[in-house]
Amino acid sequence: MGLLIDMILKPDFSTVSAAPWTGDWTLQVIHDAYDREGEPIPFSPRNVLKRVVKL
């Protein structure tokens, strides 16, 4: 069976921060979701928020 990719996640490095629930140097990074053609997925939470903020 082949691998089916339904989205691509691209990191937004401006969101890097320490993960406060870990006791080590773990960082967390928020990602943006894109489809296979490189278009933003319209119903991903970050993209919904971006549209609302534009209004």
PQR file of N, CA, C, O and H, with PARSE charges and radii, in Angstrom:
ATOM      1  N   MET A   1       0.843  -1.168   0.000 -0.4000 1.5000
ATOM      2  CA  MET A   1       0.000   0.000   0.000 -0.0000 2.0000
ATOM      3  C   MET A   1       0.893   1.238   0.000  0.5500 1.7000
ATOM      4  O   MET A   1       1.856   1.307   0.765 -0.5500 1.4000
ATOM      5  N   GLY A   2       0.580   2.221  -0.858 -0.4000 1.5000
ATOM      6  CA  GLY A   2       1.360   3.445  -0.953 -0.0000 2.0000
ATOM      7  C   GLY A   2       0.984   4.444   0.114  0.5500 1.7000
ATOM      8  O   GLY A   2      -0.077   4.355   0.731 -0.5500 1.4000
ATOM      9  H   GLY A   2      -0.201   2.165  -1.479  0.4000 1.0000
ATOM     10  N   LEU A   3       1.859   5.381   0.317 -0.4000 1.5000
ATOM     11  CA  LEU A   3       1.641   6.444   1.291 -0.0000 2.0000
ATOM     12  C   LEU A   3       0.817   7.556   0.656  0.5500 1.7000
ATOM     13  O   LEU A   3       1.180   8.064  -0.405 -0.5500 1.4000
ATOM     14  H   LEU A   3       2.721   5.453  -0.185  0.4000 1.0000
ATOM     15  N   LEU A   4      -0.273   7.934   1.284 -0.4000 1.5000
ATOM     16  CA  LEU A   4      -1.109   9.031   0.794 -0.0000 2.0000
ATOM     17  C   LEU A   4      -0.880  10.262   1.660  0.5500 1.7000
ATOM     18  O   LEU A   4      -1.080  10.220   2.874 -0.5500 1.4000
ATOM     19  H   LEU A   4      -0.568   7.521   2.145  0.4000 1.0000
ATOM     20  N   ILE A   5      -0.468  11.335   1.045 -0.4000 1.5000
ATOM     21  CA  ILE A   5      -0.212  12.575   1.772 -0.0000 2.0000
ATOM     22  C   ILE A   5      -1.386  13.516   1.539  0.5500 1.7000
ATOM     23  O   ILE A   5      -1.688  13.858   0.396 -0.5500 1.4000
ATOM     24  H   ILE A   5      -0.306  11.368   0.059  0.4000 1.0000
ATOM     25  N   ASP A   6      -2.046  13.933   2.605 -0.4000 1.5000
ATOM     26  CA  ASP A   6      -3.169  14.842   2.441 -0.0000 2.0000
ATOM     27  C   ASP A   6      -2.824  16.274   2.824  0.5500 1.7000
ATOM     28  O   ASP A   6      -3.569  17.197   2.496 -0.5500 1.4000
ATOM     29  H   ASP A   6      -1.800  13.655   3.534  0.4000 1.0000
ATOM     30  N   MET A   7      -1.696  16.473   3.518 -0.4000 1.5000
ATOM     31  CA  MET A   7      -1.269  17.832   3.829 -0.0000 2.0000
ATOM     32  C   MET A   7       0.225  17.862   4.101  0.5500 1.7000
ATOM     33  O   MET A   7       0.842  16.844   4.417 -0.5500 1.4000
ATOM     34  H   MET A   7      -1.090  15.723   3.784  0.4000 1.0000
ATOM     35  N   ILE A   8       0.781  19.040   3.972 -0.4000 1.5000
ATOM     36  CA  ILE A   8       2.197  19.273   4.250 -0.0000 2.0000
ATOM     37  C   ILE A   8       2.254  20.327   5.347  0.5500 1.7000
ATOM     38  O   ILE A   8       1.589  21.359   5.254 -0.5500 1.4000
ATOM     39  H   ILE A   8       0.280  19.867   3.715  0.4000 1.0000
ATOM     40  N   LEU A   9       3.035  20.074   6.375 -0.4000 1.5000
ATOM     41  CA  LEU A   9       3.203  21.030   7.460 -0.0000 2.0000
ATOM     42  C   LEU A   9       4.519  21.763   7.282  0.5500 1.7000
ATOM     43  O   LEU A   9       5.570  21.148   7.103 -0.5500 1.4000
ATOM     44  H   LEU A   9       3.575  19.236   6.450  0.4000 1.0000
ATOM     45  N   LYS A  10       4.448  23.105   7.334 -0.4000 1.5000
ATOM     46  CA  LYS A  10       5.651  23.927   7.223 -0.0000 2.0000
ATOM     47  C   LYS A  10       5.816  24.705   8.521  0.5500 1.7000
ATOM     48  O   LYS A  10       4.896  25.400   8.952 -0.5500 1.4000
ATOM     49  H   LYS A  10       3.595  23.605   7.479  0.4000 1.0000
ATOM     50  N   PRO A  11       6.990  24.591   9.148 -0.5600 1.5000
ATOM     51  CA  PRO A  11       7.186  25.261  10.439  0.2800 2.0000
ATOM     52  C   PRO A  11       7.229  26.779  10.305  0.5500 1.7000
ATOM     53  O   PRO A  11       7.759  27.325   9.337 -0.5500 1.4000
ATOM     54  N   ASP A  12       6.659  27.440  11.303 -0.4000 1.5000
ATOM     55  CA  ASP A  12       6.738  28.896  11.419 -0.0000 2.0000
ATOM     56  C   ASP A  12       7.741  29.161  12.546  0.5500 1.7000
ATOM     57  O   ASP A  12       7.376  29.169  13.721 -0.5500 1.4000
ATOM     58  H   ASP A  12       6.229  26.997  12.089  0.4000 1.0000
ATOM     59  N   PHE A  13       8.994  29.375  12.178 -0.4000 1.5000
ATOM     60  CA  PHE A  13      10.058  29.479  13.182 -0.0000 2.0000
ATOM     61  C   PHE A  13       9.936  30.713  14.066  0.5500 1.7000
ATOM     62  O   PHE A  13      10.635  30.817  15.075 -0.5500 1.4000
ATOM     63  H   PHE A  13       9.291  29.369  11.223  0.4000 1.0000
ATOM     64  N   SER A  14       9.066  31.646  13.710 -0.4000 1.5000
ATOM     65  CA  SER A  14       8.843  32.793  14.595 -0.0000 2.0000
ATOM     66  C   SER A  14       8.054  32.383  15.843  0.5500 1.7000
ATOM     67  O   SER A  14       7.938  33.169  16.783 -0.5500 1.4000
ATOM     68  H   SER A  14       8.498  31.562  12.891  0.4000 1.0000
ATOM     69  N   THR A  15       7.512  31.160  15.860 -0.4000 1.5000
ATOM     70  CA  THR A  15       6.722  30.693  17.004 -0.0000 2.0000
ATOM     71  C   THR A  15       7.508  29.788  17.946  0.5500 1.7000
ATOM     72  O   THR A  15       6.932  29.235  18.882 -0.5500 1.4000
ATOM     73  H   THR A  15       7.607  30.521  15.096  0.4000 1.0000
ATOM     74  N   VAL A  16       8.802  29.624  17.721 -0.4000 1.5000
ATOM     75  CA  VAL A  16       9.601  28.731  18.570 -0.0000 2.0000
ATOM     76  C   VAL A  16       9.588  29.222  20.012  0.5500 1.7000
ATOM     77  O   VAL A  16       9.839  30.394  20.292 -0.5500 1.4000
ATOM     78  H   VAL A  16       9.270  30.073  16.960  0.4000 1.0000
ATOM     79  N   SER A  17       9.289  28.296  20.917 -0.4000 1.5000
ATOM     80  CA  SER A  17       9.341  28.615  22.342 -0.0000 2.0000
ATOM     81  C   SER A  17       9.628  27.330  23.118  0.5500 1.7000
ATOM     82  O   SER A  17       9.444  26.223  22.612 -0.5500 1.4000
ATOM     83  H   SER A  17       9.086  27.344  20.689  0.4000 1.0000
ATOM     84  N   ALA A  18      10.073  27.502  24.331 -0.4000 1.5000
ATOM     85  CA  ALA A  18      10.353  26.350  25.181 -0.0000 2.0000
ATOM     86  C   ALA A  18       9.041  25.690  25.575  0.5500 1.7000
ATOM     87  O   ALA A  18       8.061  26.371  25.880 -0.5500 1.4000
ATOM     88  H   ALA A  18      10.222  28.401  24.742  0.4000 1.0000
ATOM     89  N   ALA A  19       9.024  24.367  25.567 -0.4000 1.5000
ATOM     90  CA  ALA A  19       7.846  23.624  26.010 -0.0000 2.0000
ATOM     91  C   ALA A  19       7.881  23.546  27.526  0.5500 1.7000
ATOM     92  O   ALA A  19       8.704  22.817  28.082 -0.5500 1.4000
ATOM     93  H   ALA A  19       9.820  23.814  25.320  0.4000 1.0000
ATOM     94  N   PRO A  20       7.004  24.282  28.215 -0.5600 1.5000
ATOM     95  CA  PRO A  20       7.093  24.399  29.671  0.2800 2.0000
ATOM     96  C   PRO A  20       6.798  23.107  30.435  0.5500 1.7000
ATOM     97  O   PRO A  20       7.138  23.007  31.615 -0.5500 1.4000
ATOM     98  N   TRP A  21       6.180  22.125  29.795 -0.4000 1.5000
ATOM     99  CA  TRP A  21       5.828  20.891  30.485 -0.0000 2.0000
ATOM    100  C   TRP A  21       6.961  19.863  30.476  0.5500 1.7000
ATOM    101  O   TRP A  21       6.816  18.777  31.037 -0.5500 1.4000
ATOM    102  H   TRP A  21       5.904  22.207  28.837  0.4000 1.0000
ATOM    103  N   THR A  22       8.096  20.201  29.839 -0.4000 1.5000
ATOM    104  CA  THR A  22       9.222  19.268  29.818 -0.0000 2.0000
ATOM    105  C   THR A  22      10.312  19.758  30.756  0.5500 1.7000
ATOM    106  O   THR A  22      10.405  20.950  31.048 -0.5500 1.4000
ATOM    107  H   THR A  22       8.214  21.083  29.383  0.4000 1.0000
ATOM    108  N   GLY A  23      11.112  18.854  31.212 -0.4000 1.5000
ATOM    109  CA  GLY A  23      12.200  19.219  32.106 -0.0000 2.0000
ATOM    110  C   GLY A  23      13.525  19.356  31.378  0.5500 1.7000
ATOM    111  O   GLY A  23      14.576  19.465  32.011 -0.5500 1.4000
ATOM    112  H   GLY A  23      11.036  17.886  30.975  0.4000 1.0000
ATOM    113  N   ASP A  24      13.483  19.350  30.049 -0.4000 1.5000
ATOM    114  CA  ASP A  24      14.729  19.444  29.284 -0.0000 2.0000
ATOM    115  C   ASP A  24      14.665  20.625  28.312  0.5500 1.7000
ATOM    116  O   ASP A  24      13.913  21.572  28.544 -0.5500 1.4000
ATOM    117  H   ASP A  24      12.630  19.261  29.535  0.4000 1.0000
ATOM    118  N   TRP A  25      15.421  20.581  27.258 -0.4000 1.5000
ATOM    119  CA  TRP A  25      15.514  21.689  26.315 -0.0000 2.0000
ATOM    120  C   TRP A  25      14.578  21.522  25.113  0.5500 1.7000
ATOM    121  O   TRP A  25      14.907  21.971  24.016 -0.5500 1.4000
ATOM    122  H   TRP A  25      16.032  19.811  27.070  0.4000 1.0000
ATOM    123  N   THR A  26      13.444  20.899  25.299 -0.4000 1.5000
ATOM    124  CA  THR A  26      12.494  20.679  24.213 -0.0000 2.0000
ATOM    125  C   THR A  26      11.866  21.997  23.774  0.5500 1.7000
ATOM    126  O   THR A  26      11.412  22.791  24.599 -0.5500 1.4000
ATOM    127  H   THR A  26      13.177  20.534  26.190  0.4000 1.0000
ATOM    128  N   LEU A  27      11.849  22.214  22.467 -0.4000 1.5000
ATOM    129  CA  LEU A  27      11.207  23.397  21.908 -0.0000 2.0000
ATOM    130  C   LEU A  27       9.938  22.983  21.172  0.5500 1.7000
ATOM    131  O   LEU A  27       9.831  21.858  20.682 -0.5500 1.4000
ATOM    132  H   LEU A  27      12.217  21.570  21.797  0.4000 1.0000
ATOM    133  N   GLN A  28       8.981  23.902  21.099 -0.4000 1.5000
ATOM    134  CA  GLN A  28       7.780  23.661  20.314 -0.0000 2.0000
ATOM    135  C   GLN A  28       7.724  24.683  19.178  0.5500 1.7000
ATOM    136  O   GLN A  28       8.138  25.832  19.339 -0.5500 1.4000
ATOM    137  H   GLN A  28       9.067  24.815  21.496  0.4000 1.0000
ATOM    138  N   VAL A  29       7.213  24.255  18.046 -0.4000 1.5000
ATOM    139  CA  VAL A  29       7.102  25.113  16.869 -0.0000 2.0000
ATOM    140  C   VAL A  29       5.720  24.902  16.264  0.5500 1.7000
ATOM    141  O   VAL A  29       5.323  23.762  16.025 -0.5500 1.4000
ATOM    142  H   VAL A  29       6.877  23.322  17.915  0.4000 1.0000
ATOM    143  N   ILE A  30       4.989  25.971  16.014 -0.4000 1.5000
ATOM    144  CA  ILE A  30       3.687  25.880  15.359 -0.0000 2.0000
ATOM    145  C   ILE A  30       3.915  25.773  13.856  0.5500 1.7000
ATOM    146  O   ILE A  30       4.809  26.417  13.306 -0.5500 1.4000
ATOM    147  H   ILE A  30       5.312  26.897  16.208  0.4000 1.0000
ATOM    148  N   HIS A  31       3.099  24.955  13.199 -0.4000 1.5000
ATOM    149  CA  HIS A  31       3.223  24.723  11.759 -0.0000 2.0000
ATOM    150  C   HIS A  31       1.988  25.232  11.021  0.5500 1.7000
ATOM    151  O   HIS A  31       0.893  25.275  11.580 -0.5500 1.4000
ATOM    152  H   HIS A  31       2.373  24.432  13.646  0.4000 1.0000
ATOM    153  N   ASP A  32       2.177  25.616   9.760 -0.4000 1.5000
ATOM    154  CA  ASP A  32       1.072  25.953   8.870 -0.0000 2.0000
ATOM    155  C   ASP A  32       0.787  24.747   7.989  0.5500 1.7000
ATOM    156  O   ASP A  32       1.708  24.032   7.595 -0.5500 1.4000
ATOM    157  H   ASP A  32       3.067  25.580   9.305  0.4000 1.0000
ATOM    158  N   ALA A  33      -0.494  24.517   7.675 -0.4000 1.5000
ATOM    159  CA  ALA A  33      -0.900  23.355   6.885 -0.0000 2.0000
ATOM    160  C   ALA A  33      -1.174  23.768   5.436  0.5500 1.7000
ATOM    161  O   ALA A  33      -1.884  24.739   5.174 -0.5500 1.4000
ATOM    162  H   ALA A  33      -1.242  25.098   7.994  0.4000 1.0000
ATOM    163  N   TYR A  34      -0.592  23.003   4.500 -0.4000 1.5000
ATOM    164  CA  TYR A  34      -0.765  23.241   3.066 -0.0000 2.0000
ATOM    165  C   TYR A  34      -1.197  21.945   2.399  0.5500 1.7000
ATOM    166  O   TYR A  34      -0.911  20.853   2.891 -0.5500 1.4000
ATOM    167  H   TYR A  34      -0.016  22.214   4.713  0.4000 1.0000
ATOM    168  N   ASP A  35      -1.899  22.081   1.256 -0.4000 1.5000
ATOM    169  CA  ASP A  35      -2.263  20.882   0.500 -0.0000 2.0000
ATOM    170  C   ASP A  35      -1.103  20.470  -0.403  0.5500 1.7000
ATOM    171  O   ASP A  35      -0.046  21.101  -0.390 -0.5500 1.4000
ATOM    172  H   ASP A  35      -2.131  22.968   0.856  0.4000 1.0000
ATOM    173  N   ARG A  36      -1.300  19.420  -1.181 -0.4000 1.5000
ATOM    174  CA  ARG A  36      -0.231  18.902  -2.030 -0.0000 2.0000
ATOM    175  C   ARG A  36       0.205  19.876  -3.109  0.5500 1.7000
ATOM    176  O   ARG A  36       1.317  19.768  -3.626 -0.5500 1.4000
ATOM    177  H   ARG A  36      -2.158  18.907  -1.192  0.4000 1.0000
ATOM    178  N   GLU A  37      -0.655  20.827  -3.456 -0.4000 1.5000
ATOM    179  CA  GLU A  37      -0.299  21.825  -4.467 -0.0000 2.0000
ATOM    180  C   GLU A  37       0.379  23.052  -3.856  0.5500 1.7000
ATOM    181  O   GLU A  37       0.752  23.977  -4.577 -0.5500 1.4000
ATOM    182  H   GLU A  37      -1.558  20.915  -3.036  0.4000 1.0000
ATOM    183  N   GLY A  38       0.538  23.063  -2.542 -0.4000 1.5000
ATOM    184  CA  GLY A  38       1.202  24.174  -1.872 -0.0000 2.0000
ATOM    185  C   GLY A  38       0.271  25.306  -1.463  0.5500 1.7000
ATOM    186  O   GLY A  38       0.731  26.369  -1.049 -0.5500 1.4000
ATOM    187  H   GLY A  38       0.235  22.311  -1.956  0.4000 1.0000
ATOM    188  N   GLU A  39      -1.044  25.083  -1.579 -0.4000 1.5000
ATOM    189  CA  GLU A  39      -2.023  26.095  -1.169 -0.0000 2.0000
ATOM    190  C   GLU A  39      -2.377  25.899   0.306  0.5500 1.7000
ATOM    191  O   GLU A  39      -2.474  24.765   0.775 -0.5500 1.4000
ATOM    192  H   GLU A  39      -1.418  24.218  -1.915  0.4000 1.0000
ATOM    193  N   PRO A  40      -2.571  27.007   1.043 -0.5600 1.5000
ATOM    194  CA  PRO A  40      -2.967  26.871   2.445  0.2800 2.0000
ATOM    195  C   PRO A  40      -4.295  26.121   2.560  0.5500 1.7000
ATOM    196  O   PRO A  40      -5.209  26.358   1.771 -0.5500 1.4000
ATOM    197  N   ILE A  41      -4.404  25.229   3.526 -0.4000 1.5000
ATOM    198  CA  ILE A  41      -5.661  24.524   3.768 -0.0000 2.0000
ATOM    199  C   ILE A  41      -6.596  25.508   4.473  0.5500 1.7000
ATOM    200  O   ILE A  41      -6.303  25.950   5.584 -0.5500 1.4000
ATOM    201  H   ILE A  41      -3.661  25.036   4.167  0.4000 1.0000
ATOM    202  N   PRO A  42      -7.713  25.851   3.840 -0.5600 1.5000
ATOM    203  CA  PRO A  42      -8.563  26.941   4.341  0.2800 2.0000
ATOM    204  C   PRO A  42      -9.183  26.695   5.714  0.5500 1.7000
ATOM    205  O   PRO A  42      -9.470  27.655   6.429 -0.5500 1.4000
ATOM    206  N   PHE A  43      -9.397  25.443   6.101 -0.4000 1.5000
ATOM    207  CA  PHE A  43     -10.056  25.171   7.379 -0.0000 2.0000
ATOM    208  C   PHE A  43      -9.085  24.826   8.499  0.5500 1.7000
ATOM    209  O   PHE A  43      -9.516  24.435   9.583 -0.5500 1.4000
ATOM    210  H   PHE A  43      -9.163  24.663   5.520  0.4000 1.0000
ATOM    211  N   SER A  44      -7.775  24.964   8.259 -0.4000 1.5000
ATOM    212  CA  SER A  44      -6.841  24.748   9.366 -0.0000 2.0000
ATOM    213  C   SER A  44      -6.983  25.923  10.336  0.5500 1.7000
ATOM    214  O   SER A  44      -7.198  27.054   9.899 -0.5500 1.4000
ATOM    215  H   SER A  44      -7.424  25.282   7.378  0.4000 1.0000
ATOM    216  N   PRO A  45      -6.867  25.680  11.628 -0.5600 1.5000
ATOM    217  CA  PRO A  45      -7.114  26.735  12.619  0.2800 2.0000
ATOM    218  C   PRO A  45      -6.312  28.022  12.397  0.5500 1.7000
ATOM    219  O   PRO A  45      -6.859  29.115  12.548 -0.5500 1.4000
ATOM    220  N   ARG A  46      -5.048  27.915  12.046 -0.4000 1.5000
ATOM    221  CA  ARG A  46      -4.244  29.130  11.836 -0.0000 2.0000
ATOM    222  C   ARG A  46      -4.745  29.931  10.647  0.5500 1.7000
ATOM    223  O   ARG A  46      -4.756  31.162  10.690 -0.5500 1.4000
ATOM    224  H   ARG A  46      -4.604  27.027  11.923  0.4000 1.0000
ATOM    225  N   ASN A  47      -5.164  29.241   9.575 -0.4000 1.5000
ATOM    226  CA  ASN A  47      -5.643  29.957   8.399 -0.0000 2.0000
ATOM    227  C   ASN A  47      -7.010  30.591   8.649  0.5500 1.7000
ATOM    228  O   ASN A  47      -7.292  31.674   8.137 -0.5500 1.4000
ATOM    229  H   ASN A  47      -5.155  28.242   9.540  0.4000 1.0000
ATOM    230  N   VAL A  48      -7.855  29.929   9.426 -0.4000 1.5000
ATOM    231  CA  VAL A  48      -9.141  30.525   9.813 -0.0000 2.0000
ATOM    232  C   VAL A  48      -8.882  31.789  10.618  0.5500 1.7000
ATOM    233  O   VAL A  48      -9.497  32.825  10.362 -0.5500 1.4000
ATOM    234  H   VAL A  48      -7.626  29.049   9.842  0.4000 1.0000
ATOM    235  N   LEU A  49      -7.985  31.715  11.580 -0.4000 1.5000
ATOM    236  CA  LEU A  49      -7.665  32.883  12.405 -0.0000 2.0000
ATOM    237  C   LEU A  49      -7.109  34.020  11.561  0.5500 1.7000
ATOM    238  O   LEU A  49      -7.474  35.175  11.780 -0.5500 1.4000
ATOM    239  H   LEU A  49      -7.485  30.874  11.788  0.4000 1.0000
ATOM    240  N   LYS A  50      -6.236  33.726  10.604 -0.4000 1.5000
ATOM    241  CA  LYS A  50      -5.670  34.766   9.730 -0.0000 2.0000
ATOM    242  C   LYS A  50      -6.774  35.486   8.972  0.5500 1.7000
ATOM    243  O   LYS A  50      -6.723  36.707   8.824 -0.5500 1.4000
ATOM    244  H   LYS A  50      -5.940  32.788  10.426  0.4000 1.0000
ATOM    245  N   ARG A  51      -7.785  34.744   8.484 -0.4000 1.5000
ATOM    246  CA  ARG A  51      -8.891  35.382   7.759 -0.0000 2.0000
ATOM    247  C   ARG A  51      -9.725  36.247   8.684  0.5500 1.7000
ATOM    248  O   ARG A  51     -10.139  37.341   8.299 -0.5500 1.4000
ATOM    249  H   ARG A  51      -7.827  33.753   8.605  0.4000 1.0000
ATOM    250  N   VAL A  52      -9.978  35.778   9.897 -0.4000 1.5000
ATOM    251  CA  VAL A  52     -10.776  36.543  10.860 -0.0000 2.0000
ATOM    252  C   VAL A  52     -10.051  37.825  11.238  0.5500 1.7000
ATOM    253  O   VAL A  52     -10.670  38.885  11.320 -0.5500 1.4000
ATOM    254  H   VAL A  52      -9.642  34.890  10.210  0.4000 1.0000
ATOM    255  N   VAL A  53      -8.756  37.740  11.466 -0.4000 1.5000
ATOM    256  CA  VAL A  53      -7.972  38.929  11.839 -0.0000 2.0000
ATOM    257  C   VAL A  53      -7.991  39.952  10.705  0.5500 1.7000
ATOM    258  O   VAL A  53      -8.037  41.156  10.959 -0.5500 1.4000
ATOM    259  H   VAL A  53      -8.253  36.878  11.400  0.4000 1.0000
ATOM    260  N   LYS A  54      -7.956  39.479   9.446 -0.4000 1.5000
ATOM    261  CA  LYS A  54      -8.013  40.404   8.300 -0.0000 2.0000
ATOM    262  C   LYS A  54      -9.311  41.199   8.265  0.5500 1.7000
ATOM    263  O   LYS A  54      -9.327  42.353   7.838 -0.5500 1.4000
ATOM    264  H   LYS A  54      -7.919  38.502   9.239  0.4000 1.0000
ATOM    265  N   LEU A  55     -10.421  40.565   8.724 -0.4000 1.5000
ATOM    266  CA  LEU A  55     -11.720  41.247   8.728 -0.0000 2.0000
ATOM    267  C   LEU A  55     -11.707  42.429   9.661  0.5500 1.7000
ATOM    268  O   LEU A  55     -12.716  43.123   9.792 -0.5500 1.4000
ATOM    269  H   LEU A  55     -10.408  39.627   9.071  0.4000 1.0000
TER
END
